[in-house]
Amino acid sequence: MKIFRFFPGLFFLVPVGLMAETPKAVKSFAPAAQVAVSPAPALNILSVKEIGPLLSLRRSSYPVVGQAGNYSVALGDGRTLWLLNNIWTGEFKEKGEVALWGMIEGGMAILSATSPYTASGALSYVADENKWPLPVCSADFAEYAPIRKFWPRAGVKTESGYYAYYSIMNNFGPGAYDYFRVGQGLAVAEKPDGPYRLLKKGASYFLWTDIEPSFGSALLLDQDGWLYIYGRYAAEPGKYSAALARVRPEKAGEPDAYSYYSADVSSGSWAGDVGDAATVMENMPEEFSVSYNEHLKAYLALYQDAETGAVQLRTAQYPWGPWSGPKTALPCKKEEYCFGAKEQAAFSSEGGKKIFFTIEKKNMPYFYELVFSQNP
């Protein structure tokens, strides 16, 4: 058992820069057409302030000492379901020390809090009788070797069940971060905490392969009745963009029901072949969020910039764009190891004038409050 010592108020250092996917060959996706539409509204930020960590080490559900992913799904009863691509286990010691034991690949938790200000320490993890967190996605060992990892990305509640889009990861070495994405899948459950059943496309769990966008990076259940699913892909070596798929929520479990935004920004041109998908956002990370903000009267994307580490915002009049240039909401120092910024839209208030987002710092998720000016 190894003891890690931390800075006061911070968490253990994890080389999250190693978490980037190994670049792979990708299809050549169509560029988005530039068609004249109404411009995206200006983003006037009044204030941004830190609320505090979502996970309280002194009050957390033992033995969890860290988590990543942190995509929340509103359950409609004052609770939220949190999809976590990994959970760090260990034991909290005095004087800011943690005995780090290991990592659970792909877990979930339910948060019984209606406000980020009361959320710290209120997570209940999907766990066994000994409170040990359980991986929620698994496959038959006849098809998948133990080197496979299943990472929940984004999820949604529909009338037909709870859906979780996940990444299928492959280990190539003994290190904790020796992995790369080999495809995307979808799991469904009758209850938010599972058990989750992995859906198949034909005989395979792969709904999208490694050379197709990682649909599930973000999603949006829109008022127009469509479920929009964003997926990042390598536009060229070292450069990543996002494509967009959509499906009716009641048909989310049917692979052939998905269509892909192809070109025409003004009307939205959709194709049945993923190879026709167009770029809708450039320079995007693996994890981000998209919501409709009533205060801004626009769609809002929130993410962490890969170059600077800053939390940035973009707006658009349609889910497919065109998206505005980035607006920095929160800078992040290199030594903070920031990762995975996303809005937690279930907690927004005042019609979207006040929103909340999380960002991981050394595998510890922190809540922030952002307030827009009265007149966007």
N, C-alpha and C positions, 0 to 999 in steps of 0.2 A: 504494500500500500504506500503510495507516494503522497507526500504532503506538499501542497502548493501554497506559497505565500503571496498575498495580493496587496495592491495599493489600497488605502482606506477608501471604502465606498465603491471600489471597482471589483472586477471579477478576474478570473484566471486568464492569462494570455493564451490565445488560440490563433495560430497562423491562418486566419480566414482567407488571406490572399491565395492560399493553396486550394481553396474551394472552387475555383473557376474550372469549368469543364475543359477537358482536353479538346483542342480544336479538331474538328473532323470535316470531311468533305460534305458539302450540302448542295441541295438543288439550287438552281438559279431562279429565285422567285421574282415575279414581275414587279417593276417599280410602280408606285402609286401615281395615278394621273393627277396633275395639278389643275383643278377646276375652280373657277371663281365661286366662292361661297362667303357667307357672313363671317367676318373675322372673329377669332376667339376673344373673349373679354380680357381686359387687363387684370392682372393679379395684384391687388393692393393688400399687403399683409400688415395688420395692425400690431400683432405681437405673437411671439412664440416663447413658450416657457416649459421647462421640464417639470413633470409631475413626480416622477420617481420610478423605480423598478417595478415591473409587473410581478416579478418573482422575488419574494422576500425570503432570504436564506434562513432567518430565524423562525419564520412562521410558515415556510413552504411545506408542501406535502413530501415528507421524507420518503425516499432518499434523493429527490431531485435537487440539483444544485445549478443547473443551467439548461437552456433550451434554445432552439433555433427554428426558423420558419415563421411561427407566430401569425398565421392567417386565421382571422376570426370569422365565424358564420353566425349571424343572428338567428336564434331559435324561436323568437316571438313570445317568450314568456319571461323576459328579463335576464335570460342566460345567453351565453355565447359559447359556441364550440370552437376550440382552437386546434388547428392542424399544425403539427410540429414535425419537421423533417429529422430532427434528432433531439434526444434528451440526455443530458449529462447526469450521471448518478454519482453520489459521494456523500460525505458527511461534513457538516459545518462545524468548524472548530472555533475556539475563542481567539481573539486578536486577529480576526479576519482571515483565518486559515481554512482551507477546505481539503479534505482527503478525497481525491478524485479516484473513483473506482472504474468507471467505464462509460459507454455510450449506448443508448437504445436507439435503433434505427427506425424512425417513423412511428410517432405516437400521437395521442390526442389527449385533450383535457377539456373540462367544462368549467367555465367561469361564472360563478353566481354573484355577479355584481352588475349594477345598472350604470355605474359611473367609473371612469378610470381612477377617480380619487379614492375609491374604496376597493380597488381591484387587487392591490398588493397582497399576496399570500392567500387569495381566495380561489386558486385553481384546484380542481379535483381531477386527477389524472386517471385515464383508463388503466387500471392496474389489477394485479392479482390480490389474493387474500392477505398477502404480506406487504401490500402497498408498493410492490415492484412494478414500474411502468411496463406495459405490454406493447409490442409492435402491433399495429392494427391491420397492416397489409401483409399477406403472406401467400405463397403459391405452393403448388405441389412440388415436392423435392424431385419427383420424377422428371419434371420439366426444368426446374431451376436449381442450380447448385447453390450451396451456402454463400458463395461469393456475391450473390445478388443482394442489393438493398432496395427497399421500396420507400420512397420519400413522398409523403403527402405534400401537395403544393397549395391548391386552392379548393374550396368546397362551396356547396350551395344546398339549401333546403328547398325541396320541391314537393308537390302533392304526391309524387310517386316514390319519395324516399330522400335519403341524404346521400349526396354524391361527393366523392373526393377524387380530384385529378391528382395523379402521382407520377413521379419520375422513377424509372427503373434504372438503377445504378449498378455498375460492375466494378469490383475491386481488381486492381492490377498489381498490387503490392501489399506488404504487411502494415503500412502506415495507416493512421486513422483517416487521412485524406487522399489515399491512393485509389481514386475511383474516377469514373467518367460515366456520363449518361448514355444509355443505349436505347432509350425509347420512353414513351409516355403511355400510361394506362388510366383506367377509371374504375373506381370501386363504389359499391352502393350498399346501403344498410337501411333497415326499417327504423332503427333508433339512432340518435346522434352519436352515441358511444359504441355503436356496433352491436354484433360483429359485422364486419365489412366483407362483401363478396367481390372478388375481382372479376370484372366482365371480360369477355373475349370477343375478338374480331376473327371469326372463323375458328381456327384452332389455337390462335395466339393471344396472349395478353396485351400485345402491342397494338394500341389504337393508332399511334404515330411512331415512326422509327427515329433513329438517331440523326438521320439526314433531313428530317422534317421538323417544323417548329415544335417546341416543347409546350404544346397547348396545356394550359393550367397555370402558367406563370401568374396570371391574374384573371379574374372573371367579373362579369357584371350582369345581374338579373335586372333587365331594364323594364321601364314602364310600358314599352311597346310590345311586351310579351315574349321577347327573345332573350335567350341566355347567350351572352357574348363571352367568348373564351380567347384570351390573348396567349400567344406563344412566342418565345424568343428563338432566334436562329442565327447562325453565323453567316452574315451577309458577305463577308470576306475574312481572311485570317486576321484575328484581333478586333474585328468590328461586328457588333451584334445589333440586330434590329428585331422588331416585333411584327408578327402577322396576326390575323384575326379570323376566328371561326364563329359560327353561331348555330344554335339549335333550339327548337322549342323545348322548354323544360321537361315536359312530359315524355319527350323522346331522347333525353340526354343519354340513355343507356343503349341507343341504337346507333352504331358507328356510321351507317349509311345515311342517317338523317342530318349529318353535319354539312354545312356549306361554308365556303371560304371567300372572304372579301377579296375581290380581284383587281379592280382598277378605278371605277368611276366614283370619285369622291362625292359628287353632288347628289346622286341618287342611290348609290350603294349597289354595286354589281357583284353578284354572288355566284360562285362556281362550285360544282360538286367535286372537283379534283383539287386536292391540296397543292398540287404542283402549280396551280394557277393563282395561288395566294399572293397578294401584293404586300409590300412593306407599308405599315401604317404608322409606325414610330421608329425613328432611328436612335442608335446609341442607347439601348435599353439593357438593364441588368436582368438576371435570371428571375428575381422576385420584385414585384411592384404591385400597385393597386390602381383600380379605376372605379370611379363612382359617379353618380349624377348629383351635382350640388345645386340645390334649389336656389340658394342665395346668389350664386354666381350665374344661374341659368345656363350652366355649361357642364360638360363632362370634365372630371378632374382626375388626372394621373399623378400619383405620388411615388417617388422612387429615389434611390441613392445613385448619384453620379459615379461611374466607375473611375473617372479620372481624378476628381477632387475629393470624393467621399462625402460631398455635401448632399443633404436632402433637397430634392428639387420638385417643382410642380409644373405641369402643363395643362392647358385647357383646350377644349374643342367643342364644336357645335353638334358633332355626331360621334358615336363610338369609334368610328373609323377615321376621324379627323376631318380636315387637316389640323394637326396639333400645333399649338403655339410653341415658341421658343421656351427654354427652361427658365424658371424663376427660382432662385435659391431661397429656401426657407430656413435651413439650419446648416451651418458649417460643421465639419467634423475633422478633428485632428488625426493625423496618421497613427499616432500612438494609442488612439482610442479603439482602433480596429472595428470601425462601424460596418454594419452589414444589414441588408434585408429590410430597408425602410418601406413601410406601407401604411396607408390610412386604415384605421379601424372604424369603418363607416357606421357600425351599429351604435356607436356612442356619440355621433354628431348631434349638435343641438342648435337651437335658434335658426332652424331651416337651413343649416349648413354654414351659417356665419361663423360658427365655432366648430372646428373639427379636431379629431385626435389621431395621432399616428404613433407607431412604435418604430424603434430602431434598435438593433442589437449592438451592444458594446461589449466585446470580449465574451460573447455568448450569454449576456445578460440583457433581456429585453427591457427597454425603458419607454415609458409613456410620455408624450409631449402634447401640449395644447396649442393649437394655432387658431388665431382669431383674424378674420378678414375685416377690412374696413367696412363701414356701413354702406357705402356706395361703390360697388365693384367697378 
